[in-house]
Amino acid sequence: MSPLLLSVLLSLVSAVAYAGAAIVQERVAATAAGPAYAPLRNPVWWGAVLLTGTGAALHVVALAYGPLSVVQPLGALTIVFALPMAALFVRRRAGRRAWHGALMATAGLAGLLAVTDGGEGRTPGDGERWLLAGAAFAVVAALFSLARLAGRSALRGVALAAAAGVAFGVASVFTKAVAEEWTASAPLAEWGPALVLSALAVTGLLLSQASYRGAGLAAPLATVTVVNPVVAATVGLTLFGEGFRHGAAGTVAALVCGAVAAGGLVELTLDRLARPGADGPSASDGDPARPEVGQGVDVGAVPGTRADLEVEVRSRAVAGRS
């Protein structure tokens, strides 16, 4: 088997692992009570963590055998794999609008990564790294605050997923920096960036878990899938000295692909907002919907004379009427 074919296969399996992890996270958020960010006592959630780690490891190995221009676009297939897997394993079918948005987001992201030059660039200094870390945590905190203020669960989930994507994207940048600077003679020399990398990875994992509560699967997953590499590519362009292929034409193509990916995210968010019960306190907290007062209820006078006013409320089902 050629190295390129092996890289493609590893990338596809990595995308399947990421999709499986997202489905498990969404199921935990929708069905399990407990903390929204870190359900540490739920063994199913730890299965999602294991799948996420497996996907990340396979992605790194794929990069060792194949070029970045092939591996990164294939990672965008996560959302495409997740929708049929959710329909097959947990009976969660996506509508036509969700599929349209997912395909738009995937195509736009794949095109954007295809024209991004992942070649050799300069290595940012320590000052630039700490500035990047501070900016990343500031953006994550701002998106987290925005999510707390969001009145609808779908918008809250997308904001948290965007924060997770920023954390994962900057963590990828620090992974590259640590990998390039690490040497066997001084294994602990990069302990600072490694610590920042770990903090960003854990933050992204916890935020992505919370993003699924009340927001469904497609919109948060697509947001993380798009924001993560876009942030990493943006940092690569600004700090690592990378660029777009094909000069000005590649830059224009990247802008068009970015617009297509953003349009896909908007489609997925609107699809979730249009679903009944997609917002409100119950959906936001992950509680099941309850019957509303006034639906199928008979109110009648109580027979006999009473000193106090009483009202008898009877369900139509109990009264034997449909």
Secondary structure, DSSP 4 states (H G I P E B T S, - for coil): --HHHHHHHHHHHHHHHHHHHHHHHHHHHHH--S-SS--TT-HHHHHHHHHHHHHHHHHHHHHHHS-HHHHHHHHTTHHHHHHHHHHHHS-----HHHHHHHHHHHHHHHHHHHHEE-S--PPP-HHHHHHHHHHHHHHHHHHHHHHHH-SSHHHHHHHHHHHHHHHHHHHHHHHHHHHHH-BTTBTTTTHHHHHHHHHHHHHHHHHHHHHTTTT-SHHHHHHHHHHHHHHHHHHHHHTS--EETTHHHHHHHHHHHHHHHHHHHHHHHHHHHHSTTSSSHHHHHTPPP-PPTTSSEEEEPPSS--SS---EEEEHHHHT--
